[in-house]
């Protein structure tokens, strides 16, 4: 679900900016964690309402993944990549190219 205050492109831009320095695997984990947050809410609500197909259908409509879920998931994780290490690897590659190493 996208915030009514922002369009889809704005939300995607904010998400991309928030994960600057994250690897693809890191972003995947952030998205998985964001998707788990509504499921956790639904579990609590389902226990309170009782089990049933109608209750589950209603809960799915009431509990989409929100920008807050994504933001909370992002704040709970740190990137596994290291920008300093990435710079060192780039510099190493540049030196190899200059000296003709294969």
C-alpha positions as CSV (number, residue, x, y, z in Angstrom):
1,X,0.0,0.0,0.0
2,X,1.4,3.4,-0.9
3,X,0.9,6.4,1.3
4,X,-1.8,8.8,0.0
5,X,0.7,11.6,0.6
6,X,3.2,10.2,-1.9
7,X,3.0,8.6,-5.3
8,X,4.5,5.2,-6.2
9,X,7.6,6.8,-7.7
10,X,8.2,9.0,-4.7
11,X,7.9,6.0,-2.4
12,X,10.3,3.9,-4.5
13,X,12.7,6.9,-4.6
14,X,12.6,7.2,-0.8
15,X,13.1,3.4,-0.4
16,X,16.1,3.5,-2.7
17,X,17.7,6.5,-0.9
18,X,17.2,4.8,2.5
19,X,19.1,1.7,1.3
20,X,22.1,3.5,-0.2
21,X,25.1,1.3,0.5
22,X,23.0,-1.9,0.9
23,X,23.7,-4.9,-1.3
24,X,20.9,-6.6,-3.2
25,X,20.8,-9.3,-0.5
26,X,20.5,-6.6,2.2
27,X,17.6,-5.0,0.4
28,X,15.9,-8.4,0.0
29,X,16.1,-9.0,3.7
30,X,14.7,-5.5,4.4
31,X,11.8,-6.3,2.1
32,X,11.2,-9.7,3.8
33,X,11.2,-8.1,7.2
34,X,8.8,-5.4,6.1
35,X,6.5,-8.1,4.7
36,X,6.6,-10.0,8.1
37,X,5.4,-7.0,10.1
38,X,1.8,-7.2,8.9
39,X,1.8,-10.9,9.3
40,X,2.8,-10.5,13.0
41,X,0.0,-8.0,13.4
42,X,-2.4,-10.4,11.8
43,X,-1.4,-13.3,14.0
44,X,-2.2,-11.2,17.1
45,X,-5.5,-10.0,15.6
46,X,-6.4,-13.5,14.5
47,X,-5.9,-14.9,18.0
48,X,-8.2,-12.2,19.3
49,X,-10.9,-12.8,16.7
50,X,-10.7,-16.5,16.4
51,X,-9.8,-18.6,13.4
52,X,-11.9,-18.6,10.3
53,X,-11.8,-17.8,6.6
54,X,-13.8,-14.6,6.8
55,X,-11.6,-13.3,9.6
56,X,-8.4,-14.1,7.6
57,X,-9.8,-12.4,4.5
58,X,-10.7,-9.3,6.5
59,X,-7.3,-9.2,8.2
60,X,-5.4,-9.5,4.9
61,X,-7.3,-6.4,3.6
62,X,-6.6,-4.5,6.8
63,X,-2.9,-5.3,7.0
64,X,-1.0,-4.4,3.9
65,X,2.7,-3.7,4.0
66,X,3.1,0.0,4.6
67,X,5.9,2.5,4.2
68,X,6.2,2.5,8.0
69,X,6.7,-1.2,7.9
70,X,9.5,-0.7,5.3
71,X,11.0,2.2,7.3
72,X,11.0,0.2,10.6
73,X,12.5,-2.8,8.8
74,X,15.2,-0.6,7.3
75,X,16.1,0.9,10.6
76,X,16.4,-2.5,12.2
77,X,19.1,-3.6,9.8
78,X,22.6,-2.5,8.8
79,X,24.2,-3.0,5.4
80,X,26.6,-5.9,5.2
81,X,28.6,-4.2,2.5
82,X,31.3,-1.7,3.6
83,X,31.8,1.4,1.4
84,X,35.4,1.7,2.5
85,X,36.1,-1.9,1.5
86,X,34.3,-1.4,-1.8
87,X,36.5,1.6,-2.5
88,X,39.6,-0.5,-1.8
89,X,38.4,-3.2,-4.1
90,X,37.8,-0.7,-6.9
91,X,41.3,0.8,-6.4
92,X,42.8,-2.7,-6.5
93,X,40.9,-3.3,-9.8
94,X,42.2,0.0,-11.2
95,X,45.8,-0.9,-10.3
96,X,45.5,-4.3,-11.9
97,X,44.2,-2.7,-15.1
98,X,47.1,-0.2,-15.2
99,X,49.7,-2.9,-14.8
100,X,48.1,-5.2,-17.3
101,X,47.3,-8.0,-14.9
102,X,44.7,-10.5,-16.0
